[in-house]
Amino acid sequence: MSATARAQRPPSKTLMLLEGRALHEFGAFLGALPLLSFAPKGDGHPVLVLPGLVASDTSTRPLRSFLKGRGYAVSGWKQGRNLGLRDGVQDSMLDLLREMNETHGRKVSLVGWSLGGIYARQLAKLMPDRVRSVITLGSPFAGSPKATNAWQVYEMASGKRADHADPQFGGSLAETPPVPTTAIYSRTDGICAWQGCMETPSAHSENIEVESSHCGMGHHPAVVYAVADRLAQPEGAWAPFDRSGWRSMVYPDPNR
């Protein structure tokens, strides 16, 4: 574990209490739907959306419905509540990814919220030939497993230690997947230390900062737009997120 990871701490109690704003962010999403209709449309390729810890496909329904309306072949993970990497979970995700790829005859984009984003990254490492891109929403893949306010919940739900790593599930969590990868994070995340949710920028990886809660990230208007923008890129022609014009007022410069 790096010195940076060891130095990370969970978000403050104040930020955790502010997670209640996720309800207002959902209201903002509904109100912003007319504007979000200007987001780029997709090319019909399959998109798999993975939920966060103790959440189910119900939590990602607003995002999935929006992406379906943008023209994608969208699927939830179909495994009920996400209670960690229990027996059978990894195989079921790999089977679903394989099925989506073969059914549509196209590579699959993976969008994962929190723990679901960690799964997305690892799936891409195991099946890079079947994955088009990865987008994570507040996923703590680069920090200490205990730099969150949810690690105890994870241990109770999964029956495993928070710092347990399965070497058969894609290797190092912090290692960048071998496909275009976008990490969306918020400095006001009340669940996960934002530093651990950031990717190492490269020719095929980037970070997008938003002003969002953790629990509202899957339906925050700025996040939803960014996801749609990233998915709409032509296959094989990935380019970093464009923050020029009006976007500079919504998406902070990650180098600030």
C-alpha positions, 0 to 999 in steps of 0.5 A, spaced: 500 500 500 502 506 498 504 512 503 498 516 499 493 510 501 495 509 508 494 517 509 487 517 507 482 518 512 474 517 511 470 523 510 468 527 515 462 526 519 459 533 517 460 530 509 457 524 511 451 528 514 450 532 508 449 525 504 442 527 505 442 531 499 442 525 495 434 526 495 435 533 492 440 531 487 434 526 484 429 532 484 435 536 480 435 530 475 428 530 474 428 537 473 434 537 468 431 532 464 429 537 458 436 539 458 439 532 459 435 531 452 441 535 449 446 530 451 449 526 446 446 520 443 449 513 443 450 508 437 446 502 440 452 498 443 451 494 450 452 498 457 452 494 463 450 498 470 453 495 476 450 498 483 454 500 489 454 496 496 447 494 499 444 497 493 440 493 487 438 495 480 433 499 483 438 504 485 441 505 478 434 505 474 434 512 473 441 512 470 439 506 466 432 509 463 436 515 461 441 511 457 436 507 454 433 513 452 439 515 449 439 509 444 444 504 448 442 497 450 442 497 457 442 492 463 442 492 470 447 486 474 441 482 475 443 479 482 439 483 487 443 487 492 450 488 492 453 484 498 460 484 496 464 479 492 460 472 495 460 466 492 458 466 485 457 473 484 464 474 480 462 468 475 455 471 474 458 478 472 462 474 467 457 470 464 452 476 464 458 480 460 459 475 456 452 474 454 451 481 452 457 481 448 455 475 444 448 477 444 449 484 441 456 482 437 459 488 440 463 490 446 460 492 452 461 499 456 461 498 464 458 503 468 459 502 476 457 506 482 462 505 488 463 498 489 460 497 482 465 501 479 471 496 482 467 490 479 467 494 473 474 495 473 476 488 475 471 485 469 475 489 464 482 486 466 479 479 466 475 480 459 478 486 455 476 484 449 469 484 450 469 491 454 469 498 450 470 502 456 469 503 464 466 509 467 466 509 475 462 513 480 465 515 486 469 508 486 474 507 492 479 503 488 486 507 489 486 508 496 486 504 503 480 500 504 478 503 510 478 510 507 471 510 507 465 510 512 462 504 509 468 499 510 464 496 516 458 495 512 462 491 507 465 486 512 458 485 515 454 484 508 460 480 505 463 476 511 470 478 508 475 483 511 475 490 507 482 489 506 481 482 503 483 482 495 482 476 491 488 475 486 483 471 481 479 477 480 483 482 476 489 483 480 491 490 483 485 494 484 489 501 483 491 498 476 488 502 470 484 497 466 487 496 459 481 500 456 479 507 456 477 509 463 473 515 466 473 516 474 468 521 476 469 523 483 467 528 488 471 532 493 464 532 497 463 525 497 461 523 504 462 516 504 469 515 500 475 519 501 475 522 494 483 521 493 482 514 493 476 515 487 481 518 482 485 514 476 492 516 474 491 520 468 494 517 461 492 517 454 486 512 455 484 514 462 482 520 466 478 524 472 472 528 472 470 532 478 463 533 480 460 537 486 455 531 488 454 527 494 456 519 494 449 517 494 446 521 489 452 520 484 448 515 480 442 520 478 446 527 479 445 531 473 452 533 472 454 525 472 449 523 468 451 528 462 458 526 463 456 518 463 452 520 456 458 524 453 463 518 455 459 513 452 457 517 446 465 517 443 466 512 437 469 506 438 477 506 438 476 514 438 477 515 445 479 523 447 479 526 454 473 530 456 472 537 454 471 542 459 471 548 454 465 553 454 459 552 459 462 545 461 468 549 465 462 552 470 460 545 471 466 541 471 472 543 475 479 543 472 482 536 476 489 540 476 487 546 480 
